[in-house]
Structure formats: C-alpha cells, structure tokens
Amino acid sequence: MRHAALPAHRYPLIDAIRALAALSIAFFHTYAWGPDATTDVGRVIERLAANLAVGVPIFFVISGFVLYRPWVAARAEGRPRPSVAAYAWRRVLRIVPAFWVAMLVAVACFDRWDELFSSRGLASFLFAQVYTSEHVGILGVAWSLDVEVVWYAALPVLATAAAWWAARRDGDEWTPVLAITAVGLVLLTAYYVGGAPAWWGNLMPIWLGHFGAGMALAVISVRDWAPARRVAAHGLLCVLFAGAVYTAMSVNDYLVILDVPHPAWLTPFLDLVLGIVVAVALLLPAIFDDGPRSPLKRLVGSRPVIYLGVVSYGIFLYHDTAFRLLADAGVEVYGLAPGALLGFALTIAMAAASWHLLEQPIMRLRRLVPGRRGPAGAAAPAGAAAPALGDAPAAGELGPAPAYASSVSSASTTRSAARPSP
C-alpha cells in the first residue's frame, strides 16, 4: 500500500549534537593526556571529563538514525528503496578523502614517513587498523572509522532483512530494529562479562546495540510515534535527564576510586549502556524539533553551534594533530591548561579548512552515481526522505558524518578500565 509522501525533514539540532559530541571527545583527550589535577575543583572536573568519551555512543546512535531513516521512509511512502550504489559512493566521498588527507597532514607535521610506508600505514589507509597486531594506526583516534566502515557495509543487508520482515508482518518495523539492538547489547554484555580481549571492543558487532538504538529512532521518526513526540516536547527536561545520566556515569567511576568491591567489567559496561541513554535523550528533541523556539533551542541552534556540527568531522580528524603541534612548540595544552583554548582554536581552524577546501567540494562528485527515482518521476536520490542524506550537510541539513570516537578508553583512576580502545 502506498502512503502519502512524507514531509522532507531537516534536523539542525542534530548538527548541534554533533558539535557537542566532537568537542567533548577533543576535550576528553586534552584531559586524558594531561597531568592529574592537584586541586579539589580540578578533581571534580576530572571526574566529569573522564566520561566525555560518551561522544562515542552519541555518534554511533546518530549514524544508526541518519543512515537507516531513508530505508524506513521509502517503505512508508511505498517507493523503491535507496540505491545501494549511490549510498556506498556517498559514504566513500564523505569519509575517505578527508581521512586520507588528515593522515598525510599528521605524517608531514611529525615526520612519520616511515610509518606511512609500513604495514601500519597500509592498514590505516584501508580502515583496518583495529585488525592489526597493534590495533592502532597513524591516527589512533580513527579506530571508530573502522567500526563505521563495517556498519556501512552491514546496513543495506540489515535494511533488506527488515524490509523482508515488514512485508510479511503487516509493516512491522519494530521487531527487526529491537532484535538488532538486543543482539548488540547481548554481545556487549558477553564482551565484558566474558573477559574477551580488549581489542574486540573495537569491532562493529560490539557496538551494534548503539547503531540499533539509532535505527529505532529512525522508525520512531518516520512513524511519528506519539509517546516519543510527547517526551521530546519537553526538550529542556530531556537535556537535564541526559545530564543526570551522565552524572551517574561519573558517580559510577567512584566504584573504582573508593575501591568498592564490584566486578571489574561493571563500570565500563554501564558507561557504554548509559551512553545510549544519553544519546537518545539528546536526539529525541532534535528529531521532533518543530515546536516554538525556546531559549534552549535558540542557543544550541545558533549559527556558530550548527557550524561546529557541520565541520565536526574535521574536529575529530585534526584535534590530536593541532594539540600536538602546539605541545611541540612549547605551549601547555593538556589538562586544564589555559593553552587548551588555543588548541581548540587551531583545531576548529583546521576543521574549517578541511570542510571548505576538501569535504564540501568533493561531495559534488556524488552526482556521478545518481540515486533512484521515486514514484511519479520525482527525483528521489538515496536518502530523499531526509534532504542531502549521505551528502556533506549544509548548515541545518540532515547529512550523516561518520561517527567519531576516542582512542583513549578512560582517564585518571579509570584509565585502565577495560573500555574499547586500540
């Protein structure tokens, strides 16, 4: 049965969430690679900063949402599924050139040419660093891109399976995404409880629950699920709830700090599961952003914040390079040093250059592999239900950047916790 065409959606607040997540990961690294605080206030900030790697779950949930939504929307409209060839081509354009250039910049800045022409360099260029014996590449923070590449390959298969199920179960979209999420959570539990090797945490199946949560949000969005809309209408409460859960993650670390008897896997496991809750709480008001412009929305939806979200891929790719350049120049940038502000400024400048000089221009090549046409001859490129889906987003558009993650699993007294890291 063919449904009326869904309205085109733009999600400017998702760019704001991208900005928040990217900057949180960068700040996490400035803290994790810096000296321990020596004051009470500094220690409190340390405890909060120790969990800023929550940007990892946030970005994976975003990726699940923005990449799966076009498939659900196509089924809801009764039109052909997105073109897999166009989807794959746009994914390549979106992540590969900028990543390769960022690696070359790091190699040139720090004279690491020997690494470039080695097995580590080859693995890095092929998004395979997590499968090497060292589990680290030229840009160690980029292990999450290896996870993303496998997710990109798996999504069309999972979406096709979900379509098969929905066609035979009266349009049931919920069972497939809930099953995927459940499988991911089971694998995550088995990984921590079973004491698997730490590098397994850098493999995509361990994160399937996060991508599945994003897929569930895609179904909620397309179906315009009333309970979720009612919750999302209280955007400030959603943000406060996300903050409360994040605080609980920080308090959870005190099991380690205070030497409270507990299983070794409990703290990192809860951090990743609660990270899903934080991501969903932040994304709900962004997905259903059609109400009055509250002060909160005016703040997070401002042009500077949205712009940071647009260039967030560059922030991820270049923050380590920027901070190391300043550190090599004698600037104290790690921890709570004032010089960290200079590090962020250089990071944003490099990210902006990457966006305007490389990422945005190269996305024009997406036209080389056009998407399919929808009913009535209307152009319906891959991701038509969400304009520019799969493309480099213009400010305020829904255009998925790759998920980003931290290469340092945690910090301070929880730095040795068994969280995924290369």
N, C-alpha and C positions, 0 to 999 in steps of 0.2 A: 504494500500500500504506500502510495506517495503522499508525503506530508507537505504542507506549505513550507516554502523556503525559510530557513532560519535567518534571523537578522544577522548582519555582519557584526562581529564583535571586535572591539579594541580594548585592550587591558592596560592602560597606562600605569596603574598601580603595581602591576607585575614587574615593570621596569624598576619601580621604586624598591621593590623587594629584592630584585637582583642587585641593585646598588648596595642595599643593606648587607646582603649576604657576601658580596665580593669584598667590601670594605672590612667586614668582620673577620674574614679569613686573613686579609692582609694584616690587620691589627693583631690577630692571633699569633701570626708569625713574628711580629716585632716583639711581642711579649715572650713567646716560647724560646726565641733565640737570644733573649737578653738576660741580664743578671736577675737573680731573685730580689724582690723588694725587701727593704730593710725597715719600713715604717708600717704601722697598723693600717693606715689608709691604703698604702701600696699593696699590702697583703690582701685586703678586701678586693681591690681592683684586680689583683692576680687571680683570685678565685673566680671572679666573673669572666675575666679574659680567658681562663683555661678552657672554657666551653664555647668560645667563639667559632670553633670548628663546626658548630651547628650549621654553618653555611653549607656544609656538605649535604646533609639531608634536605635542606631547603632547595638547593639547586637540583638535586635528583628528583624531588617531588615536582618542581616546576617543569623539568624535562618530560616527566611522565604525562603531565597535564597538556602542555602545548603541542606535543608531538602526537598524542593519541586522539585529541579532540577532533581533528578533521575526519578521522575514520568514523567516529560515532556520529558526527554531524552529517556525513554523507549518507549513512544508513537512515538517519532520521528524516532526511529530505528525499530519500528514495532515488538518489543519483549514484553514478559509478563511484567506486572507491578512489581515493587519491592515487595518482600514478606513482608506482614504486620507483620507477626510473627517475622521475623528477624529484621525488623525495630524497633519494640517495644522492643525486647530483647536488642538490642544495645543501645537504649535510656536508658533503665534501667541501664545497665552496665556503661554507660557514666556518669550519674549524681548521681545515688542513693548511691553507696558505699562511694564515696569521700565526699558527702554531710553529710552522717551519721557520718563518722569518724570526719569530721571537727566540727560537733556539739558536739561530745563526747570530743574532744580536748578543746573546749571552756568551756564545763561544768567542766572538770577536772581542767583547769587553773584557773577558777574563782569560784570554789566551788559552782556550781549552781545545785547540785544534786536534790534539792527539785523541781526545775523547770523541770528537766528531767522526774521525776516520777509524772507528773501532766498533766492536760488537754493541757497545752501549749506544753509540750514535745511531747505528742502524736500527736497533730496537726502538729508540726514541722516535725516529722518523716514521717507523711503521706502527706506532701506537702499541708497542709490545713490551714496554719497559717492565711491566709487572710480571712478565713471564720469563725474565732472565734470572740468573742466579743471584744478582744483587738487588733485583726488584726496584731499581731506581734508574732514572735516565738523566739526560742533560738538564732538563727542567724537572727536578724531582717532584715538584708540586703537581705536575701534569699527570700523575697516575690516574686521576679521575677521568681524564680523556680516554684512557684505555678502557675504562668501565663504560663510558659513553658509547664508544665505537661498537662494542658488543651489544649494547642496548639498541643502538640504531639498527643493527642487523636483525635483532630479535623482534623488534616492534612489528614489522609487516607480517611476520609469521603469527605473532600473538594476536594481532588485529584480525587476520584472516580466520584464525580459530574462533575468535569472539564473534565474528560475523556468521560463521557456520552455526555456532550455538544459537545466536539470536534468531536466525532464520528458522530454526527448528523448535524454538521455545517461545513463540509468540513475542518476539522482540525483547527477550530478557537480556539486558546489558549488564545487570548487576553480578550475576553468578561468575562470569569469566574474570572480571576485574577483582572481585573479592577473593576468588580462588588464587589468582596470581599474587595478590598481596599476602594471603595466608601462607602460600608456599615460600615466599620471600622471608616472612617472619619465622617460619619453621627453620629455614636454612640459617638465618641469623642466629637463632637460638642454638642450633646444633653446632654452629661455628664456635660460639663462646663456651657453651657448656661442655662440648666435646673436646675442647683444648686443641683445636686444629692449628696448624702452623700460622703464624701471624700474617704472612703474605697472602693467605687465602682471603683475608678481609679486603683485598684489593681486586677481587674478582666480581664480575657483574652479578652472578646469582645471589651473592650475599646481600646485595642492595636491591634485590627485586621487590621487596616489600615497599621500599621508598618509591620506586617507579610505579608500582601498583597503586599506591595511595594517590599519586598524581593521575593515573588512569581513572580511578574512582571519581576524582574531582572533575574530570572531563565529562563523565556520564552525568554527574550532578549538574554541571553547567548546561549541557545540551537538553537534558530533561527538565531543567529549571525546577529542581526539586524544592518544594515549598519549605520544608523544615530547614534546609540549609540556607535558603534565602532569608528566612526569619532570623536565624542566628547571625548571618552576615550583615543584616540591617543595623546591628549594634557593633559597628566597626571598632569603636574605642574599647569596648569590652573584649572583643576578640584579641586586640593588641595587648591589653592588660593581662588576659589569660595566657597568651604566648609568653609574656614577660614572667608571669608566675611560674610557668612550667620551666622556663629557662633558669629561674632562681632555684627551683627544685633540683635541676641538674647540677647546679653549683653546690647545693647543700649535700647532694649525693656524694660529691667528692670527699666530704668530710668523713665518710666511712673509712677512707684511706688515711686522711690526715690525722684523725683521732685514734687510728688503729682499732676501730670497731670490728670485731670478728664478723666476717662475711665472705662468701665465695669470691674468688679473685675475678670472676667474669662479670659479677653483678653490676659494678659501676660502669664499665664501658658499654655493656649491653643496654642498661637503662638509658644511658646518654643517647645512644642511637635511636632507640624506640621513642623516647621523649622528643627527639629531634623531629620525627614525623609529626608529632602532635603540634610542635611549634610551627612547622611549615604549613600544616593545614589551617591552623588558626590564623596565620598571616594571610594565606591565599584566599580564604573564603570571602572576606570583604573586598578583595581585589577583583575576584571573579564576578561578584554581584555589585559592582560599583556603578549603580545607576540612580542613587539617591541624591539628596541635597549635598552641596559641597560644604561639609563640616570643616571646622578649623584643622582637624587632623588630616583630612583629605587635601586641603589646600597646602598643608606643609609637605606631606610626602608626595603629593602630585605636582609639586612645583617644578618648573623647567630645569633648575640645576640638579635636582634629585633624579628626575627622569633621564637627564643626560648622562648622569653617572651610571644609571642602569643600562643605557644604550652602549656605553663603552666598557661595560663590566668585564667582557671577555679580555680586553686589554689589561684591565686592572689585575685580573688573575694571572695573565701571562707575564707581566712585566714587574710586578711588585717586588719579587725577590731580586731581580736584576737591579732595580732602582735603589733598593736599600743597600745592597752590597756595594754598588758604585760609591754611594755616599760614605759607607763604612770604610772602604779602602782609601777614601780621600780624607779620613780622619774625623768625620762627623759622627757623633754619638747618636745613633738612630734606634737602637733596640731597647726594649723595656719601656719605661715611662719617660725616656729622654725627650726633651723638647725638640731635638733634631728629628724625631719621628715625623713631625708635621712637614718638614722639608722632604722626607722620604715619600710621604703621601702625595705631596705636590708634584714631585718628579714622576711618581707612578701614574698619576692622572694625566700628566702631560704626555707621557709615552703612550698611554692607552688612547688618548685623543688622536695622536699621530697615527697609531695603528688603525683606528676606525676610519679616519678621513682619507688617509693615503692608501690604505690597502683593503680593509674589510668591506667598506661600503662600495668602493668602485668595483671590486671583484665580484660582488653579488649580481652585477649587471649580466654576468655570464649565465645566470640561471635561465635566461630565455633560450639558451641553446637546447635545453631539454624541457619543452613545454609540458604542462600538466594536461590532463584530460578535460574534455568539455562536458559540462553538465547538461541537464535537460533543456529543451527549447533553444539549443545552440548557444546558451550563455557560457561565456568563458568561465571555467571552473578549474583553475590550476590547483595543484596539490595544496591542500590547506585552505581552500576557498572559504570555508566557514569562518576562518579567522584570517583576516587580510594579512598577506605577506608571511603567512606561516611557513617556516622553513627558510625565509629570507633574512637578511640582516634587517632588523626592525628600524623603521623610522621612529622618531620620538612618539611614544604612546601606542605603538602598534604591538600586537602580539607576534613576536618573532623570536623563536627559541634560540638562545645562545647555548652553547654546551654547558653542562654542569661543571662546577668547579669544586675543588676540594683541597684539603690541606695535606702537605706531605709529613707534617709532624702530628703524631697521634694525640698528644695532650702535653701538658706542661707542668712545671713546678713539681709538687709531690705526686702528681698523677701522670707525669711524663712517661713513666714506664708501663702505664696501663695498657692492656692488650687491645688497643683500638687499631683499626686498619691503618697502616702506613707502609710506605715502601721500605 
